[in-house]
Amino acid sequence: MEIRRITENDIRKLQEIGKQTFFETFSAENSENNMINYLETEFSTEKLSCELRNQSSLFYFAESDKNVIGYLKINFGEAQSEMKNINALEIERIYVLKEFLRKGVGQKLLDMAIKKAKELKKDYVWLGVWEHNSRAIRFYEKNGFFAFDKHIFRLGEDEQTDIMMRLDPV
């Protein structure tokens, strides 16, 4: 498995993996309307192009045999979605295709985020995870993250609670 930085040339692949993994992860617990609206908005070409051009956001693909099987998005500085702390790095997204779960892909992506936090001399790494995603919560806890707050995540018309977790020091 390879981890490589995503460029604007990869936008179609990013849209595909982003939509597929988000749908696989959350469609069973959310309305079709909310899912469609979220996927079309959050993974639009315009939005992703803007995010990819942001110098304070980095995207990485996990690839196996040249096929994209997961991806990572990290933010620092002003790109963070919340808690704009100059000494922090946010993991906004770690998603892996369903058939590759529990095969170390998420761990490699998390390790990449922590490596970047160290390179950028950040004090801690933080993220938000849906309160009903117990598999992800256990994964982060296993890696030393702890819950420290909550925030609201909007999925279409639905307000959901994310548990905010952090790892420090990195």
Secondary structure, DSSP 8 states (H G I E B T S, - for coil): -EEEE--GGGHHHHHHHHHHHHHHHHGGGS-HHHHHHHHHHHT-HHHHHHHHH-TTEEEEEEEETTEEEEEEEEEEGGG-SS---TTEEEEEEEEE-GGGTTTTHHHHHHHHHHHHHHHTT-SEEEEEEETT-HHHHHHHHHTT-EEEEEEEEEETTEEEEEEEEEE---
